[in-house]
């Protein structure tokens, strides 16, 4: 990861699940292509390149998990548990 990856996004909305899945597929295709291409690079250089690509892929999978979890999360249950005691009258 580079410093640019750690900067705040200028996007107003997070990416959709479909967009993240498309990025994962594209990144997988890039990794496969990198593995199959003939190159003059040394094993170490190729390994370093693959390490960066695999790291980016792992970040995409983690982002997909978090976005999926957020869409499935039921906020109503937690709000009821947190605020129900506050709304009951004290006698």
DRENRORO-959022 format. One record per atom (N, C-alpha, C, O, CB): atom name; residue in one letter; z, y, x negated. Coordinates in nm, 4 decimals. Glycine has a CB too. Example, Ala and Ser with C-alpha at 12.3 -4.5 7.8 and 13.67 -1.06 7.14 Angstrom:
residues 2
NODE  atomo  residuo         Z         Y         X
NODE      N        a    0.7800   -0.5690   -1.3190
NODE     CA        a    0.7800   -0.4500   -1.2300
NODE      C        a    0.7800   -0.3300   -1.3200
NODE      O        a    0.8465   -0.3319   -1.4236
NODE     CB        a    0.9046   -0.4473   -1.1308
NODE      N        s    0.7080   -0.2250   -1.2850
NODE     CA        s    0.7140   -0.1060   -1.3670
NODE      C        s    0.7870    0.0030   -1.2900
NODE      O        s    0.8039    0.1138   -1.3409
NODE     CB        s    0.5725   -0.0598   -1.4084
end
This chain:
residues 91
NODE  atomo  residuo         Z         Y         X
NODE      N        x    0.0000   -0.1182   -0.0837
NODE     CA        x    0.0000    0.0000    0.0000
NODE      C        x    0.0000    0.1238   -0.0877
NODE      O        x    0.0574    0.1261   -0.1966
NODE     CB        x    0.1208    0.0002    0.0950
NODE      N        x   -0.0647    0.2242   -0.0378
NODE     CA        x   -0.0676    0.3498   -0.1107
NODE      C        x    0.0158    0.4534   -0.0366
NODE      O        x    0.0633    0.4294    0.0745
NODE     CB        x   -0.2126    0.3993   -0.1293
NODE      N        x    0.0327    0.5685   -0.0998
NODE     CA        x    0.1091    0.6755   -0.0378
NODE      C        x    0.0438    0.7217    0.0920
NODE      O        x    0.1132    0.7621    0.1853
NODE     CB        x    0.1237    0.7926   -0.1341
NODE      N        x   -0.0883    0.7163    0.0988
NODE     CA        x   -0.1597    0.7565    0.2202
NODE      C        x   -0.1223    0.6676    0.3384
NODE      O        x   -0.1223    0.7134    0.4526
NODE     CB        x   -0.3109    0.7518    0.1972
NODE      N        x   -0.0904    0.5406    0.3121
NODE     CA        x   -0.0526    0.4485    0.4192
NODE      C        x    0.0833    0.4827    0.4790
NODE      O        x    0.1141    0.4419    0.5910
NODE     CB        x   -0.0511    0.3060    0.3671
NODE      N        x    0.1638    0.5569    0.4056
NODE     CA        x    0.2993    0.5896    0.4495
NODE      C        x    0.3068    0.7240    0.5210
NODE      O        x    0.4146    0.7653    0.5636
NODE     CB        x    0.3931    0.5902    0.3310
NODE      N        x    0.1947    0.7918    0.5344
NODE     CA        x    0.1922    0.9227    0.5984
NODE      C        x    0.1884    0.9075    0.7500
NODE      O        x    0.1407    0.8072    0.8031
NODE     CB        x    0.0716    1.0044    0.5497
NODE      N        x    0.2396    1.0093    0.8179
NODE     CA        x    0.2381    1.0100    0.9639
NODE      C        x    0.0941    1.0129    1.0138
NODE      O        x    0.0107    1.0866    0.9611
NODE     CB        x    0.3175    1.1309    1.0193
NODE      N        x    0.0664    0.9343    1.1131
NODE     CA        x   -0.0676    0.9278    1.1701
NODE      C        x   -0.0965    1.0542    1.2507
NODE      O        x   -0.0070    1.1128    1.3116
NODE     CB        x   -0.0830    0.8024    1.2587
NODE      N        x   -0.2223    1.0945    1.2496
NODE     CA        x   -0.2630    1.2108    1.3285
NODE      C        x   -0.3051    1.1707    1.4692
NODE      O        x   -0.3387    1.2561    1.5513
NODE     CB        x   -0.3772    1.2846    1.2592
NODE      N        x   -0.3032    1.0414    1.4967
NODE     CA        x   -0.3388    0.9910    1.6291
NODE      C        x   -0.2303    1.0275    1.7293
NODE      O        x   -0.1115    1.0218    1.6977
NODE     CB        x   -0.3602    0.8381    1.6259
NODE      N        x   -0.2710    1.0646    1.8490
NODE     CA        x   -0.1764    1.0995    1.9539
NODE      C        x   -0.1151    0.9758    2.0189
NODE      O        x   -0.0029    0.9801    2.0694
NODE     CB        x   -0.2447    1.1846    2.0589
NODE      N        x   -0.1898    0.8659    2.0172
NODE     CA        x   -0.1426    0.7422    2.0800
NODE      C        x   -0.1537    0.6270    1.9810
NODE      O        x   -0.2413    0.6270    1.8945
NODE     CB        x   -0.2232    0.7110    2.2089
NODE      N        x   -0.0650    0.5290    1.9937
NODE     CA        x   -0.0772    0.4121    1.9049
NODE      C        x   -0.2021    0.3315    1.9410
NODE      O        x   -0.2525    0.3418    2.0528
NODE     CB        x    0.0497    0.3220    1.9144
NODE      N        x   -0.2510    0.2531    1.8483
NODE     CA        x   -0.3703    0.1727    1.8767
NODE      C        x   -0.3414    0.0669    1.9820
NODE      O        x   -0.2281    0.0213    1.9973
NODE     CB        x   -0.4218    0.1063    1.7489
NODE      N        x   -0.4450    0.0294    2.0533
NODE     CA        x   -0.4301   -0.0748    2.1555
NODE      C        x   -0.4208   -0.2107    2.0881
NODE      O        x   -0.4567   -0.2264    1.9714
NODE     CB        x   -0.5485   -0.0719    2.2563
NODE      N        x   -0.3721   -0.3084    2.1634
NODE     CA        x   -0.3644   -0.4446    2.1105
NODE      C        x   -0.5029   -0.4953    2.0718
NODE      O        x   -0.5187   -0.5631    1.9703
NODE     CB        x   -0.3004   -0.5389    2.2136
NODE      N        x   -0.6029   -0.4621    2.1529
NODE     CA        x   -0.7391   -0.5071    2.1238
NODE      C        x   -0.7902   -0.4453    1.9939
NODE      O        x   -0.8567   -0.5120    1.9147
NODE     CB        x   -0.8335   -0.4717    2.2400
NODE      N        x   -0.7591   -0.3190    1.9727
NODE     CA        x   -0.8018   -0.2519    1.8499
NODE      C        x   -0.7374   -0.3170    1.7265
NODE      O        x   -0.8036   -0.3373    1.6247
NODE     CB        x   -0.7662   -0.1019    1.8558
NODE      N        x   -0.6095   -0.3489    1.7364
NODE     CA        x   -0.5403   -0.4140    1.6251
NODE      C        x   -0.5996   -0.5522    1.5996
NODE      O        x   -0.6186   -0.5918    1.4846
NODE     CB        x   -0.3889   -0.4250    1.6540
NODE      N        x   -0.6290   -0.6259    1.7074
NODE     CA        x   -0.6900   -0.7588    1.6920
NODE      C        x   -0.8266   -0.7470    1.6241
NODE      O        x   -0.8611   -0.8295    1.5395
NODE     CB        x   -0.7045   -0.8288    1.8300
NODE      N        x   -0.9038   -0.6454    1.6607
NODE     CA        x   -1.0341   -0.6243    1.5972
NODE      C        x   -1.0180   -0.5928    1.4486
NODE      O        x   -1.0965   -0.6393    1.3659
NODE     CB        x   -1.1101   -0.5106    1.6675
NODE      N        x   -0.9164   -0.5139    1.4154
NODE     CA        x   -0.8905   -0.4831    1.2745
NODE      C        x   -0.8515   -0.6095    1.1974
NODE      O        x   -0.8930   -0.6284    1.0830
NODE     CB        x   -0.7792   -0.3770    1.2621
NODE      N        x   -0.7720   -0.6952    1.2605
NODE     CA        x   -0.7318   -0.8214    1.1962
NODE      C        x   -0.8545   -0.9079    1.1696
NODE      O        x   -0.8699   -0.9627    1.0605
NODE     CB        x   -0.6297   -0.8986    1.2845
NODE      N        x   -0.9409   -0.9200    1.2686
NODE     CA        x   -1.0624   -1.0010    1.2506
NODE      C        x   -1.1502   -0.9448    1.1387
NODE      O        x   -1.2021   -1.0198    1.0560
NODE     CB        x   -1.1426   -1.0073    1.3821
NODE      N        x   -1.1660   -0.8141    1.1370
NODE     CA        x   -1.2477   -0.7499    1.0349
NODE      C        x   -1.1875   -0.7703    0.8958
NODE      O        x   -1.2595   -0.7985    0.8000
NODE     CB        x   -1.2624   -0.6003    1.0649
NODE      N        x   -1.0569   -0.7562    0.8855
NODE     CA        x   -0.9901   -0.7751    0.7573
NODE      C        x   -1.0016   -0.9200    0.7107
NODE      O        x   -1.0222   -0.9453    0.5920
NODE     CB        x   -0.8428   -0.7342    0.7673
NODE      N        x   -0.9887   -1.0147    0.8027
NODE     CA        x   -1.0061   -1.1572    0.7674
NODE      C        x   -1.1476   -1.1827    0.7154
NODE      O        x   -1.1658   -1.2538    0.6166
NODE     CB        x   -0.9775   -1.2482    0.8904
NODE      N        x   -1.2471   -1.1249    0.7815
NODE     CA        x   -1.3854   -1.1410    0.7363
NODE      C        x   -1.4040   -1.0814    0.5974
NODE      O        x   -1.4743   -1.1387    0.5142
NODE     CB        x   -1.4826   -1.0752    0.8355
NODE      N        x   -1.3413   -0.9666    0.5718
NODE     CA        x   -1.3503   -0.9043    0.4394
NODE      C        x   -1.2864   -0.9928    0.3324
NODE      O        x   -1.3391   -1.0051    0.2219
NODE     CB        x   -1.2828   -0.7664    0.4407
NODE      N        x   -1.1738   -1.0539    0.3654
NODE     CA        x   -1.1059   -1.1420    0.2694
NODE      C        x   -1.1905   -1.2657    0.2416
NODE      O        x   -1.2034   -1.3078    0.1266
NODE     CB        x   -0.9666   -1.1836    0.3223
NODE      N        x   -1.2480   -1.3237    0.3461
NODE     CA        x   -1.3355   -1.4402    0.3273
NODE      C        x   -1.4541   -1.4027    0.2400
NODE      O        x   -1.4901   -1.4764    0.1483
NODE     CB        x   -1.3844   -1.4952    0.4636
NODE      N        x   -1.5143   -1.2888    0.2683
NODE     CA        x   -1.6281   -1.2434    0.1889
NODE      C        x   -1.5877   -1.2237    0.0425
NODE      O        x   -1.6612   -1.2612   -0.0489
NODE     CB        x   -1.6849   -1.1126    0.2468
NODE      N        x   -1.4708   -1.1647    0.0218
NODE     CA        x   -1.4214   -1.1421   -0.1144
NODE      C        x   -1.4022   -1.2744   -0.1885
NODE      O        x   -1.4301   -1.2837   -0.3080
NODE     CB        x   -1.2889   -1.0639   -0.1111
NODE      N        x   -1.3550   -1.3757   -0.1176
NODE     CA        x   -1.3313   -1.5065   -0.1802
NODE      C        x   -1.4616   -1.5786   -0.2147
NODE      O        x   -1.4677   -1.6518   -0.3134
NODE     CB        x   -1.2474   -1.5942   -0.0879
NODE      N        x   -1.5643   -1.5583   -0.1348
NODE     CA        x   -1.6885   -1.6332   -0.1530
NODE      C        x   -1.7913   -1.5636   -0.2409
NODE      O        x   -1.8852   -1.6279   -0.2880
NODE     CB        x   -1.7491   -1.6605   -0.0206
NODE      N        x   -1.7758   -1.4347   -0.2636
NODE     CA        x   -1.8771   -1.3638   -0.3413
NODE      C        x   -1.8659   -1.3964   -0.4903
NODE      O        x   -1.7577   -1.4229   -0.5428
NODE     CB        x   -1.8644   -1.2128   -0.3194
NODE      N        x   -1.9789   -1.3935   -0.5545
NODE     CA        x   -1.9803   -1.4134   -0.6995
NODE      C        x   -1.9530   -1.2781   -0.7632
NODE      O        x   -2.0139   -1.1772   -0.7277
NODE     CB        x   -2.1174   -1.4742   -0.7495
NODE      N        x   -1.8605   -1.2784   -0.8578
NODE     CA        x   -1.8216   -1.1531   -0.9205
NODE      C        x   -1.8026   -1.1725   -1.0698
NODE      O        x   -1.7766   -1.2827   -1.1182
NODE     CB        x   -1.6937   -1.0984   -0.8572
NODE      N        x   -1.8163   -1.0625   -1.1402
NODE     CA        x   -1.7939   -1.0653   -1.2846
NODE      C        x   -1.6484   -1.0315   -1.3168
NODE      O        x   -1.6089   -1.0307   -1.4334
NODE     CB        x   -1.8888   -0.9668   -1.3560
NODE      N        x   -1.5698   -1.0039   -1.2146
NODE     CA        x   -1.4292   -0.9683   -1.2352
NODE      C        x   -1.3514   -1.0900   -1.2834
NODE      O        x   -1.3870   -1.2046   -1.2558
NODE     CB        x   -1.3668   -0.9124   -1.1050
NODE      N        x   -1.2454   -1.0616   -1.3555
NODE     CA        x   -1.1594   -1.1699   -1.4035
NODE      C        x   -1.0776   -1.2250   -1.2871
NODE      O        x   -1.0710   -1.1657   -1.1795
NODE     CB        x   -1.0660   -1.1204   -1.5177
NODE      N        x   -1.0162   -1.3391   -1.3116
NODE     CA        x   -0.9311   -1.3990   -1.2090
NODE      C        x   -0.8192   -1.3029   -1.1712
NODE      O        x   -0.7870   -1.2871   -1.0535
NODE     CB        x   -0.8727   -1.5331   -1.2578
NODE      N        x   -0.7595   -1.2383   -1.2728
NODE     CA        x   -0.6488   -1.1452   -1.2482
NODE      C        x   -0.6940   -1.0275   -1.1615
NODE      O        x   -0.6222   -0.9885   -1.0695
NODE     CB        x   -0.5915   -1.0936   -1.3815
NODE      N        x   -0.8101   -0.9711   -1.1888
NODE     CA        x   -0.8609   -0.8591   -1.1099
NODE      C        x   -0.8879   -0.9010   -0.9659
NODE      O        x   -0.8574   -0.8275   -0.8720
NODE     CB        x   -0.9883   -0.8030   -1.1729
NODE      N        x   -0.9447   -1.0183   -0.9498
NODE     CA        x   -0.9724   -1.0690   -0.8154
NODE      C        x   -0.8419   -1.0960   -0.7410
NODE      O        x   -0.8301   -1.0662   -0.6221
NODE     CB        x   -1.0577   -1.1975   -0.8223
NODE      N        x   -0.7448   -1.1523   -0.8114
NODE     CA        x   -0.6148   -1.1791   -0.7507
NODE      C        x   -0.5476   -1.0490   -0.7045
NODE      O        x   -0.4892   -1.0442   -0.5962
NODE     CB        x   -0.5240   -1.2534   -0.8503
NODE      N        x   -0.5557   -0.9456   -0.7853
NODE     CA        x   -0.4968   -0.8172   -0.7493
NODE      C        x   -0.5670   -0.7581   -0.6268
NODE      O        x   -0.5014   -0.7015   -0.5394
NODE     CB        x   -0.5046   -0.7195   -0.8679
NODE      N        x   -0.6963   -0.7705   -0.6202
NODE     CA        x   -0.7723   -0.7222   -0.5049
NODE      C        x   -0.7327   -0.7974   -0.3782
NODE      O        x   -0.7114   -0.7376   -0.2727
NODE     CB        x   -0.9231   -0.7369   -0.5301
NODE      N        x   -0.7232   -0.9301   -0.3908
NODE     CA        x   -0.6844   -1.0123   -0.2755
NODE      C        x   -0.5420   -0.9812   -0.2309
NODE      O        x   -0.5127   -0.9811   -0.1113
NODE     CB        x   -0.6970   -1.1614   -0.3094
NODE      N        x   -0.4549   -0.9552   -0.3253
NODE     CA        x   -0.3159   -0.9252   -0.2910
NODE      C        x   -0.3085   -0.8007   -0.2033
NODE      O        x   -0.2328   -0.7985   -0.1062
NODE     CB        x   -0.2315   -0.9059   -0.4186
NODE      N        x   -0.3848   -0.6982   -0.2353
NODE     CA        x   -0.3864   -0.5766   -0.1534
NODE      C        x   -0.4424   -0.6025   -0.0146
NODE      O        x   -0.3898   -0.5516    0.0845
NODE     CB        x   -0.4678   -0.4679   -0.2219
NODE      N        x   -0.5486   -0.6812   -0.0070
NODE     CA        x   -0.6097   -0.7115    0.1225
NODE      C        x   -0.5178   -0.7969    0.2091
NODE      O        x   -0.5081   -0.7750    0.3299
NODE     CB        x   -0.7432   -0.7828    0.1026
NODE      N        x   -0.4509   -0.8933    0.1484
NODE     CA        x   -0.3596   -0.9801    0.2238
NODE      C        x   -0.2376   -0.9014    0.2696
NODE      O        x   -0.1849   -0.9261    0.3780
NODE     CB        x   -0.3161   -1.1011    0.1383
NODE      N        x   -0.1930   -0.8083    0.1888
NODE     CA        x   -0.0814   -0.7217    0.2277
NODE      C        x   -0.1197   -0.6362    0.3480
NODE      O        x   -0.0405   -0.6205    0.4410
NODE     CB        x   -0.0385   -0.6319    0.1098
NODE      N        x   -0.2395   -0.5815    0.3465
NODE     CA        x   -0.2875   -0.5019    0.4592
NODE      C        x   -0.2976   -0.5883    0.5854
NODE      O        x   -0.2662   -0.5426    0.6953
NODE     CB        x   -0.4246   -0.4387    0.4261
NODE      N        x   -0.3415   -0.7132    0.5686
NODE     CA        x   -0.3510   -0.8056    0.6818
NODE      C        x   -0.2131   -0.8354    0.7399
NODE      O        x   -0.1959   -0.8396    0.8617
NODE     CB        x   -0.4194   -0.9362    0.6388
NODE      N        x   -0.1152   -0.8561    0.6524
NODE     CA        x    0.0213   -0.8814    0.6986
NODE      C        x    0.0747   -0.7614    0.7777
NODE      O        x    0.1423   -0.7790    0.8791
NODE     CB        x    0.1139   -0.9121    0.5787
NODE      N        x    0.0449   -0.6415    0.7322
NODE     CA        x    0.0876   -0.5207    0.8050
NODE      C        x    0.0243   -0.5151    0.9435
NODE      O        x    0.0893   -0.4760    1.0405
NODE     CB        x    0.0510   -0.3938    0.7254
NODE      N        x   -0.1016   -0.5539    0.9525
NODE     CA        x   -0.1686   -0.5551    1.0830
NODE      C        x   -0.1055   -0.6572    1.1774
NODE      O        x   -0.0872   -0.6293    1.2959
NODE     CB        x   -0.3178   -0.5854    1.0659
NODE      N        x   -0.0722   -0.7757    1.1250
NODE     CA        x   -0.0063   -0.8758    1.2093
NODE      C        x    0.1300   -0.8270    1.2563
NODE      O        x    0.1686   -0.8500    1.3709
NODE     CB        x    0.0088   -1.0079    1.1336
NODE      N        x    0.2021   -0.7604    1.1687
NODE     CA        x    0.3330   -0.7068    1.2064
NODE      C        x    0.3175   -0.5972    1.3120
NODE      O        x    0.3956   -0.5900    1.4068
NODE     CB        x    0.4067   -0.6516    1.0823
NODE      N        x    0.2169   -0.5128    1.2950
NODE     CA        x    0.1908   -0.4079    1.3943
NODE      C        x    0.1527   -0.4696    1.5293
NODE      O        x    0.1955   -0.4210    1.6340
NODE     CB        x    0.0783   -0.3133    1.3450
NODE      N        x    0.0734   -0.5750    1.5270
NODE     CA        x    0.0355   -0.6433    1.6505
NODE      C        x    0.1587   -0.7000    1.7204
NODE      O        x    0.1732   -0.6871    1.8420
NODE     CB        x   -0.0655   -0.7555    1.6212
NODE      N        x    0.2475   -0.7630    1.6429
NODE     CA        x    0.3706   -0.8170    1.7003
NODE      C        x    0.4549   -0.7069    1.7639
NODE      O        x    0.5023   -0.7225    1.8764
NODE     CB        x    0.4519   -0.8899    1.5930
NODE      N        x    0.4738   -0.5966    1.6934
NODE     CA        x    0.5574   -0.4884    1.7464
NODE      C        x    0.4973   -0.4260    1.8715
NODE      O        x    0.5696   -0.3982    1.9672
NODE     CB        x    0.5777   -0.3812    1.6405
NODE      N        x    0.3676   -0.4037    1.8723
NODE     CA        x    0.3031   -0.3441    1.9900
NODE      C        x    0.3081   -0.4400    2.1088
NODE      O        x    0.3290   -0.3971    2.2223
NODE     CB        x    0.1566   -0.3066    1.9582
NODE      N        x    0.2893   -0.5684    2.0836
NODE     CA        x    0.2963   -0.6678    2.1905
NODE      C        x    0.4374   -0.6754    2.2468
NODE      O        x    0.4562   -0.6827    2.3683
NODE     CB        x    0.2519   -0.8057    2.1393
NODE      N        x    0.5371   -0.6737    2.1578
NODE     CA        x    0.6765   -0.6789    2.2012
NODE      C        x    0.7111   -0.5568    2.2856
NODE      O        x    0.7807   -0.5684    2.3864
NODE     CB        x    0.7703   -0.6880    2.0802
NODE      N        x    0.6626   -0.4401    2.2446
NODE     CA        x    0.6919   -0.3178    2.3192
NODE      C        x    0.6312   -0.3229    2.4588
NODE      O        x    0.6937   -0.2784    2.5551
NODE     CB        x    0.6397   -0.1954    2.2439
NODE      N        x    0.5100   -0.3767    2.4705
NODE     CA        x    0.4465   -0.3846    2.6018
NODE      C        x    0.5191   -0.4827    2.6947
NODE      O        x    0.5166   -0.4656    2.8166
NODE     CB        x    0.3005   -0.4260    2.5865
NODE      N        x    0.5833   -0.5847    2.6381
NODE     CA        x    0.6523   -0.6853    2.7188
NODE      C        x    0.7975   -0.6492    2.7475
NODE      O        x    0.8609   -0.7100    2.8337
NODE     CB        x    0.6467   -0.8187    2.6495
NODE      N        x    0.8500   -0.5511    2.6760
NODE     CA        x    0.9909   -0.5154    2.6872
NODE      C        x    1.0196   -0.4536    2.8238
NODE      O        x    0.9466   -0.3653    2.8687
NODE     CB        x    1.0309   -0.4182    2.5749
NODE      N        x    1.1252   -0.4995    2.8897
NODE     CA        x    1.1630   -0.4476    3.0213
NODE      C        x    1.2756   -0.3455    3.0035
NODE      O        x    1.3924   -0.3812    2.9878
NODE     CB        x    1.2072   -0.5637    3.1172
NODE      N        x    1.2378   -0.2196    3.0063
NODE     CA        x    1.3352   -0.1126    2.9858
NODE      C        x    1.4335   -0.1012    3.1009
NODE      O        x    1.5468   -0.0578    3.0800
NODE     CB        x    1.2641    0.0191    2.9668
NODE      N        x    1.3942   -0.1384    3.2204
NODE     CA        x    1.4799   -0.1230    3.3382
NODE      C        x    1.6102   -0.2023    3.3229
NODE      O        x    1.7171   -0.1538    3.3600
NODE     CB        x    1.4050   -0.1685    3.4647
NODE      N        x    1.6013   -0.3224    3.2692
NODE     CA        x    1.7210   -0.4049    3.2516
NODE      C        x    1.8186   -0.3357    3.1576
NODE      O        x    1.9382   -0.3294    3.1863
NODE     CB        x    1.6840   -0.5447    3.1973
NODE      N        x    1.7694   -0.2839    3.0461
NODE     CA        x    1.8564   -0.2190    2.9488
NODE      C        x    1.9127   -0.0880    3.0013
NODE      O        x    2.0276   -0.0537    2.9737
NODE     CB        x    1.7813   -0.1946    2.8200
NODE      N        x    1.8323   -0.0152    3.0763
NODE     CA        x    1.8825    0.1098    3.1334
NODE      C        x    1.9927    0.0816    3.2350
NODE      O        x    2.0917    0.1545    3.2407
NODE     CB        x    1.7681    0.1891    3.1995
NODE      N        x    1.9768   -0.0225    3.3142
NODE     CA        x    2.0804   -0.0601    3.4104
NODE      C        x    2.2094   -0.1006    3.3388
NODE      O        x    2.3187   -0.0634    3.3814
NODE     CB        x    2.0311   -0.1751    3.4999
NODE      N        x    2.1965   -0.1762    3.2310
NODE     CA        x    2.3151   -0.2196    3.1574
NODE      C        x    2.3871   -0.1026    3.0899
NODE      O        x    2.5099   -0.1002    3.0820
NODE     CB        x    2.2762   -0.3234    3.0530
NODE      N        x    2.3104   -0.0072    3.0422
NODE     CA        x    2.3699    0.1054    2.9706
NODE      C        x    2.4284    0.2112    3.0636
NODE      O        x    2.5360    0.2650    3.0376
NODE     CB        x    2.2670    0.1688    2.8814
NODE      N        x    2.3576    0.2403    3.1709
NODE     CA        x    2.3983    0.3525    3.2548
NODE      C        x    2.4732    0.3142    3.3814
NODE      O        x    2.5329    0.4004    3.4459
NODE     CB        x    2.2793    0.4302    3.2922
NODE      N        x    2.4713    0.1871    3.4181
NODE     CA        x    2.5435    0.1445    3.5393
NODE      C        x    2.6927    0.1763    3.5310
NODE      O        x    2.7490    0.2254    3.6289
NODE     CB        x    2.5243   -0.0057    3.5622
NODE      N        x    2.7587    0.1504    3.4181
NODE     CA        x    2.9020    0.1856    3.4104
NODE      C        x    2.9270    0.3351    3.4212
NODE      O        x    3.0328    0.3771    3.4681
NODE     CB        x    2.9610    0.1349    3.2806
NODE      N        x    2.8318    0.4148    3.3787
NODE     CA        x    2.8488    0.5597    3.3854
NODE      C        x    2.8335    0.6133    3.5272
NODE      O        x    2.8890    0.7176    3.5617
NODE     CB        x    2.7491    0.6277    3.2943
NODE      N        x    2.7582    0.5414    3.6080
NODE     CA        x    2.7309    0.5876    3.7438
NODE      C        x    2.8335    0.5400    3.8464
NODE      O        x    2.8356    0.5909    3.9585
NODE     CB        x    2.5946    0.5422    3.7855
NODE      N        x    2.9174    0.4448    3.8113
NODE     CA        x    3.0190    0.3975    3.9058
NODE      C        x    3.1341    0.4977    3.9116
NODE      O        x    3.1824    0.5433    3.8080
NODE     CB        x    3.0713    0.2565    3.8652
NODE      N        x    3.1767    0.5310    4.0299
NODE     CA        x    3.2850    0.6280    4.0428
NODE      C        x    3.4181    0.5714    3.9929
NODE      O        x    3.4476    0.4529    4.0087
NODE     CB        x    3.2985    0.6722    4.1881
NODE      N        x    3.4943    0.6568    3.9344
NODE     CA        x    3.6281    0.6206    3.8876
NODE      C        x    3.7265    0.6529    3.9992
NODE      O        x    3.7311    0.7660    4.0475
NODE     CB        x    3.6655    0.6964    3.7548
NODE      N        x    3.8046    0.5549    4.0398
NODE     CA        x    3.8996    0.5739    4.1500
NODE      C        x    4.0382    0.5989    4.0971
NODE      O        x    4.1317    0.6172    4.1751
NODE     CB        x    3.9006    0.4529    4.2426
end
